[in-house]
Amino acid sequence: MKETSQQIASSLKEKIGSPIFGSFLLSCLALNWKMVIILFASELDAIKKIGIITESYSLWSILLYPLIFSIIVAMLSPLLQNIIQLIKDKLEIARQHILLRQTEELRMRKAETDIAIENMKLSADMFKESFKQRVSERGEKFNAEDLDMELERFLSRSSMRHRKFLR
């Protein structure tokens, strides 16, 4: 007995899960919702329920319209899935292009910043040598504090020129 009920339940799950039967069942419920309420929620006796249903509903409204609708849904479902997948693919490609462009922009900024830093280092080294040469030409004693102060002024002026690379 248990095996038979499990087989019936399995068969029902399989049939309800099929695209045509599932859409047929949903369309029957959607198109005939008043009939469902009359059948299950009304306190009328069975003969009155049957009379209301036979007067109000035809074979077309009960079975054929839902069948036509479910066939259309079953036929259009793969097309809609393909359209949705195409949209997803295009969005993913656009996302990848944006990421690639952002990555390239970051690489370019890093390269510009690296160049600016190297130029600043080179300029600082050249300034130190120039400062030392001026001090020695004047015959003055070399003072590291003066060099640091002059270098700081020089770097602040230089960084203004290279600020666009350091943002």
Backbone bond lengths (Angstrom), bond angles and torsions (degrees), N, CA, C in turn:
res aa  C-N    CA-C-N  psi(-1)  N-CA   C-N-CA  omega(-1)  CA-C   N-CA-C  phi
1 M - - - 1.452 - - 1.538 111.01 -
2 K 1.372 114.35 -42.90 1.454 119.30 -179.76 1.532 111.24 -64.46
3 E 1.326 116.30 -40.35 1.463 120.85 179.68 1.516 110.93 -63.67
4 T 1.323 116.77 -40.67 1.463 121.14 -179.39 1.529 110.28 -64.06
5 S 1.325 117.38 -44.00 1.466 120.33 -179.94 1.532 110.59 -67.31
6 Q 1.332 117.18 -35.05 1.467 120.09 177.24 1.525 110.75 -67.92
7 Q 1.331 117.11 -38.82 1.462 121.05 177.63 1.525 111.14 -64.97
8 I 1.326 115.82 -41.27 1.465 120.16 178.50 1.527 109.83 -64.46
9 A 1.331 117.14 -44.95 1.464 121.37 179.39 1.526 110.94 -62.52
10 S 1.319 116.71 -42.11 1.460 121.28 178.31 1.525 110.85 -63.55
11 S 1.317 116.70 -42.82 1.461 121.32 179.00 1.526 111.16 -63.67
12 L 1.331 116.43 -41.83 1.466 120.09 178.44 1.526 111.22 -64.63
13 K 1.314 117.42 -42.61 1.465 120.87 178.00 1.529 110.46 -60.09
14 E 1.318 116.08 -42.70 1.467 120.83 -179.51 1.522 110.62 -63.89
15 K 1.335 117.63 -43.85 1.453 121.26 -178.16 1.526 111.63 -69.99
16 I 1.333 117.03 -41.48 1.459 120.33 179.80 1.529 110.02 -67.01
17 G 1.306 116.78 -32.25 1.463 121.12 179.91 1.513 113.94 -73.73
18 S 1.314 118.53 -15.33 1.467 119.99 179.97 1.528 108.87 -71.92
19 P 1.322 117.46 146.38 1.470 120.10 -176.09 1.532 113.30 -61.60
20 I 1.305 117.25 -40.92 1.464 119.25 -176.78 1.524 110.75 -70.96
21 F 1.325 117.67 -48.59 1.461 119.76 -177.36 1.526 111.23 -66.56
22 G 1.323 116.28 -41.49 1.462 119.70 179.09 1.521 111.64 -62.14
23 S 1.321 117.23 -46.17 1.464 118.99 178.89 1.523 110.89 -69.35
24 F 1.341 117.35 -32.47 1.463 120.38 176.51 1.528 110.32 -64.02
25 L 1.310 116.66 -45.56 1.461 120.69 179.79 1.537 111.16 -62.93
26 L 1.325 116.58 -45.05 1.461 119.78 178.94 1.523 112.16 -65.05
27 S 1.335 116.89 -40.22 1.465 118.78 179.49 1.523 111.00 -69.64
28 C 1.322 117.40 -35.21 1.473 119.62 175.46 1.524 110.15 -60.92
29 L 1.313 115.89 -45.97 1.466 119.60 179.34 1.528 111.75 -65.80
30 A 1.328 116.80 -39.84 1.462 119.94 -178.37 1.528 111.45 -69.53
31 L 1.321 117.09 -42.31 1.470 120.49 -177.61 1.527 112.59 -79.66
32 N 1.306 117.64 -23.87 1.468 121.27 -175.56 1.521 112.25 -119.92
33 W 1.304 117.95 34.59 1.458 121.32 -175.19 1.532 112.46 -64.19
34 K 1.323 116.04 -33.71 1.469 118.09 178.87 1.530 110.67 -65.56
35 M 1.325 115.66 -39.44 1.462 119.88 179.30 1.537 110.51 -64.09
36 V 1.315 115.98 -39.84 1.466 120.27 179.40 1.525 109.92 -62.24
37 I 1.325 116.18 -43.19 1.471 119.56 178.66 1.524 110.74 -63.96
38 I 1.334 115.90 -42.28 1.467 118.94 178.75 1.520 110.27 -61.09
39 L 1.330 116.80 -43.38 1.462 120.28 -177.82 1.523 112.85 -66.53
40 F 1.322 117.09 -43.67 1.458 119.17 -169.79 1.531 114.78 -104.11
41 A 1.327 118.66 -23.84 1.460 119.30 -175.43 1.530 113.26 -109.34
42 S 1.303 116.12 -14.06 1.459 119.09 -178.32 1.528 110.28 -80.75
43 E 1.332 115.30 146.14 1.457 119.57 178.15 1.529 111.83 -97.65
44 L 1.318 115.62 14.66 1.468 119.48 176.46 1.517 109.77 -69.93
45 D 1.322 116.08 157.52 1.462 117.91 176.81 1.526 109.72 -76.33
46 A 1.301 117.36 166.00 1.464 124.10 -172.57 1.525 111.83 -58.74
47 I 1.315 118.95 -39.79 1.467 121.45 -176.93 1.524 110.04 -65.61
48 K 1.336 118.56 -41.63 1.463 121.24 178.76 1.529 110.56 -67.24
49 K 1.334 117.51 -38.73 1.472 121.12 177.70 1.521 110.17 -61.02
50 I 1.327 116.24 -46.52 1.466 120.46 179.63 1.525 109.97 -62.42
51 G 1.323 118.23 -41.21 1.463 121.84 179.03 1.525 111.83 -61.75
52 I 1.330 117.60 -44.79 1.470 121.48 179.31 1.521 110.28 -63.51
53 I 1.322 116.34 -43.99 1.474 120.08 -177.68 1.515 111.10 -66.68
54 T 1.337 118.54 -43.51 1.469 119.93 -179.03 1.526 111.67 -68.78
55 E 1.339 118.06 -30.28 1.456 120.53 177.26 1.527 111.50 -74.71
56 S 1.310 117.29 -38.07 1.465 121.69 -171.71 1.524 114.41 -92.15
57 Y 1.306 117.48 -24.67 1.468 120.10 -173.23 1.513 110.94 -123.51
58 S 1.345 113.49 148.04 1.463 119.61 176.73 1.527 108.59 -118.40
59 L 1.325 114.57 175.42 1.459 120.32 177.24 1.531 110.45 -59.47
60 W 1.340 116.12 -36.06 1.467 120.40 179.80 1.525 110.73 -62.30
61 S 1.305 116.13 -49.80 1.466 118.24 -175.65 1.522 112.56 -72.59
62 I 1.321 117.59 -29.12 1.457 119.97 -177.42 1.530 111.49 -81.76
63 L 1.331 117.89 -43.02 1.463 120.07 -173.10 1.525 115.17 -120.83
64 L 1.323 117.66 -45.58 1.464 119.06 -169.83 1.531 113.20 -72.38
65 Y 1.330 118.64 -44.23 1.466 119.55 177.10 1.533 111.75 -60.50
66 P 1.321 118.16 -46.99 1.474 117.60 176.49 1.532 112.59 -62.04
67 L 1.336 117.40 -36.31 1.469 120.34 178.37 1.528 110.79 -64.61
68 I 1.323 116.91 -46.34 1.479 120.73 178.41 1.530 109.78 -60.84
69 F 1.318 116.03 -46.19 1.458 120.53 179.54 1.532 111.51 -60.14
70 S 1.323 117.02 -43.36 1.475 119.97 -178.55 1.524 111.38 -68.01
71 I 1.325 117.35 -34.83 1.473 119.58 176.74 1.519 110.20 -66.58
72 I 1.336 116.83 -42.56 1.469 120.11 177.84 1.525 110.23 -62.01
73 V 1.318 116.32 -44.33 1.470 120.22 179.29 1.526 110.43 -62.31
74 A 1.312 116.87 -42.71 1.470 120.22 -179.71 1.526 111.16 -64.85
75 M 1.325 116.56 -34.68 1.468 119.43 179.58 1.533 111.36 -75.99
76 L 1.332 116.98 -37.12 1.456 120.30 -177.65 1.531 113.41 -83.17
77 S 1.305 116.86 -19.26 1.462 120.72 -177.06 1.532 113.10 -56.53
78 P 1.344 120.16 -49.08 1.472 118.64 178.27 1.530 112.42 -62.78
79 L 1.339 116.48 -35.83 1.458 119.61 178.59 1.523 110.57 -64.77
80 L 1.314 116.59 -44.79 1.462 120.59 178.30 1.530 111.15 -63.74
81 Q 1.323 116.78 -39.81 1.467 119.89 177.98 1.531 110.45 -63.63
82 N 1.339 116.77 -39.75 1.468 120.12 178.22 1.525 111.21 -65.71
83 I 1.335 116.70 -40.50 1.457 120.12 178.23 1.525 110.41 -63.95
84 I 1.320 116.42 -44.05 1.471 120.35 178.69 1.525 110.24 -62.82
85 Q 1.317 117.65 -42.20 1.464 120.60 178.93 1.527 110.78 -65.12
86 L 1.331 117.06 -39.11 1.460 120.93 177.57 1.528 110.61 -62.01
87 I 1.315 116.91 -43.62 1.465 120.81 177.95 1.528 110.10 -62.80
88 K 1.330 116.92 -43.88 1.467 120.32 178.20 1.527 110.84 -60.07
89 D 1.345 116.50 -44.10 1.465 120.64 -179.65 1.527 111.12 -62.47
90 K 1.329 116.44 -43.83 1.464 119.96 179.95 1.528 110.93 -64.36
91 L 1.324 116.79 -40.06 1.459 119.89 177.25 1.524 111.59 -64.21
92 E 1.323 116.70 -39.44 1.467 120.77 178.61 1.527 110.50 -65.70
93 I 1.334 116.81 -41.18 1.475 120.37 178.03 1.528 109.83 -63.31
94 A 1.331 116.47 -43.75 1.468 119.99 178.98 1.528 110.37 -62.33
95 R 1.326 116.90 -41.28 1.468 120.80 178.20 1.521 111.10 -62.09
96 Q 1.331 116.06 -42.30 1.463 119.87 179.36 1.531 111.21 -65.71
97 H 1.339 117.34 -38.03 1.466 120.41 177.60 1.528 110.61 -63.98
98 I 1.324 115.96 -41.46 1.469 119.96 178.84 1.525 110.01 -63.54
99 L 1.333 116.95 -44.98 1.466 120.20 178.68 1.524 111.72 -62.47
100 L 1.325 115.61 -40.53 1.467 119.70 179.53 1.523 110.48 -64.49
101 R 1.343 116.33 -44.02 1.462 120.09 179.08 1.529 110.55 -63.28
102 Q 1.325 117.36 -42.15 1.466 120.20 178.91 1.517 111.10 -64.64
103 T 1.324 116.47 -38.94 1.461 120.53 178.11 1.519 110.51 -63.33
104 E 1.334 116.60 -43.43 1.466 120.27 179.17 1.529 110.78 -64.95
105 E 1.328 116.99 -40.48 1.466 119.88 177.83 1.519 110.75 -62.25
106 L 1.332 116.48 -41.70 1.469 119.46 178.14 1.524 111.46 -64.88
107 R 1.319 116.72 -39.66 1.478 119.76 177.91 1.522 110.50 -62.99
108 M 1.343 115.78 -42.86 1.463 119.41 -179.87 1.531 110.60 -64.18
109 R 1.326 116.83 -43.67 1.462 120.16 178.07 1.518 111.67 -61.74
110 K 1.332 115.97 -41.29 1.463 119.50 179.21 1.525 110.15 -64.08
111 A 1.339 115.87 -43.31 1.463 119.02 179.46 1.531 110.47 -63.27
112 E 1.334 117.28 -42.25 1.467 120.45 178.14 1.523 110.66 -63.48
113 T 1.320 116.27 -41.76 1.465 120.39 179.26 1.527 110.33 -65.22
114 D 1.325 116.85 -42.77 1.474 120.03 178.52 1.528 110.77 -61.20
115 I 1.320 116.59 -41.37 1.471 120.38 178.80 1.519 110.01 -64.37
116 A 1.338 116.10 -44.30 1.467 119.73 179.64 1.522 110.98 -61.98
117 I 1.312 116.54 -41.52 1.470 120.30 179.15 1.521 110.38 -63.82
118 E 1.311 116.41 -44.92 1.466 119.43 179.04 1.531 110.78 -63.22
119 N 1.332 116.40 -40.02 1.470 119.60 177.50 1.521 110.85 -63.30
120 M 1.340 116.07 -40.96 1.466 120.02 178.34 1.532 110.49 -63.08
121 K 1.331 116.05 -43.07 1.474 119.31 179.30 1.529 110.46 -62.90
122 L 1.332 115.22 -44.21 1.463 119.80 -179.96 1.526 110.32 -64.08
123 S 1.325 115.91 -43.00 1.465 119.88 178.52 1.527 110.58 -62.97
124 A 1.320 116.22 -41.39 1.461 119.82 179.43 1.528 110.59 -63.63
125 D 1.317 116.26 -42.81 1.472 119.28 178.59 1.526 110.73 -63.42
126 M 1.333 116.64 -42.46 1.464 120.41 179.00 1.535 110.57 -64.79
127 F 1.333 116.08 -39.15 1.460 119.91 178.78 1.527 110.84 -64.39
128 K 1.326 116.91 -42.08 1.476 120.34 178.50 1.523 110.75 -59.05
129 E 1.338 114.80 -46.55 1.470 118.72 -179.28 1.528 110.65 -63.92
130 S 1.323 115.71 -41.25 1.461 120.14 179.14 1.526 110.96 -63.93
131 F 1.318 115.68 -41.60 1.458 120.71 179.14 1.524 110.59 -63.20
132 K 1.312 115.93 -46.34 1.462 120.14 179.79 1.530 110.57 -61.66
133 Q 1.341 116.13 -39.60 1.465 120.18 -179.23 1.534 110.08 -67.06
134 R 1.354 118.20 -41.74 1.470 121.07 178.45 1.523 110.93 -63.24
135 V 1.331 115.67 -42.01 1.466 119.50 -179.84 1.522 109.66 -64.16
136 S 1.336 116.77 -43.45 1.464 118.70 -178.57 1.534 111.14 -70.10
137 E 1.345 118.68 -32.23 1.466 120.66 178.03 1.528 111.50 -67.31
138 R 1.315 116.05 -33.38 1.455 120.86 179.26 1.539 111.39 -78.44
139 G 1.297 114.90 -13.87 1.450 119.67 -179.16 1.515 112.55 79.01
140 E 1.343 115.55 16.48 1.462 119.63 179.90 1.514 110.03 -85.07
141 K 1.316 113.64 163.22 1.459 119.80 177.31 1.526 108.26 -81.25
142 F 1.323 116.20 136.50 1.467 121.84 -179.72 1.524 109.51 -70.47
143 N 1.351 116.24 127.98 1.454 121.83 -179.11 1.534 107.59 -122.29
144 A 1.327 117.71 119.21 1.476 122.31 -176.70 1.518 111.44 -66.26
145 E 1.338 117.40 -31.92 1.463 120.17 179.22 1.523 110.98 -66.19
146 D 1.343 116.42 -41.67 1.468 120.13 177.39 1.533 110.36 -62.32
147 L 1.335 115.00 -41.61 1.461 119.07 178.64 1.523 110.75 -61.28
148 D 1.317 117.17 -44.84 1.476 120.75 179.92 1.527 110.88 -61.76
149 M 1.332 116.56 -42.13 1.454 120.58 -179.00 1.538 110.89 -66.30
150 E 1.303 117.25 -45.81 1.469 121.77 178.67 1.535 110.45 -65.39
151 L 1.306 116.04 -39.55 1.473 119.81 178.86 1.519 110.55 -64.37
152 E 1.318 116.95 -39.29 1.473 120.77 178.27 1.526 110.58 -62.29
153 R 1.341 117.19 -44.28 1.475 120.74 177.26 1.527 110.60 -62.16
154 F 1.321 115.18 -44.56 1.464 119.43 -179.39 1.533 111.25 -61.27
155 L 1.331 115.91 -44.25 1.455 119.59 -178.43 1.533 111.86 -66.96
156 S 1.326 116.76 -35.64 1.471 118.65 178.57 1.524 109.79 -66.70
157 R 1.344 118.10 -38.84 1.472 120.37 176.13 1.529 110.49 -68.12
158 S 1.323 117.40 -41.09 1.467 121.18 -179.44 1.513 111.94 -67.08
159 S 1.319 116.36 -38.48 1.464 118.57 -177.54 1.515 110.78 -65.73
160 M 1.325 118.15 -26.94 1.463 120.26 175.33 1.529 110.00 -63.06
161 R 1.311 116.65 -40.32 1.468 120.15 179.77 1.524 111.01 -69.97
162 H 1.330 117.07 -32.56 1.467 120.90 -175.70 1.523 112.75 -101.16
163 R 1.337 116.63 9.25 1.473 119.73 -175.74 1.525 112.01 -57.54
164 K 1.332 118.15 -35.87 1.466 119.39 -179.13 1.518 111.56 -62.32
165 F 1.318 118.43 -25.35 1.455 120.15 179.14 1.528 112.26 -84.84
166 L 1.322 116.70 -17.59 1.456 120.32 -173.74 1.508 113.62 -99.69
167 R 1.327 118.82 5.06 1.474 119.69 179.72 1.491 111.86 -82.16
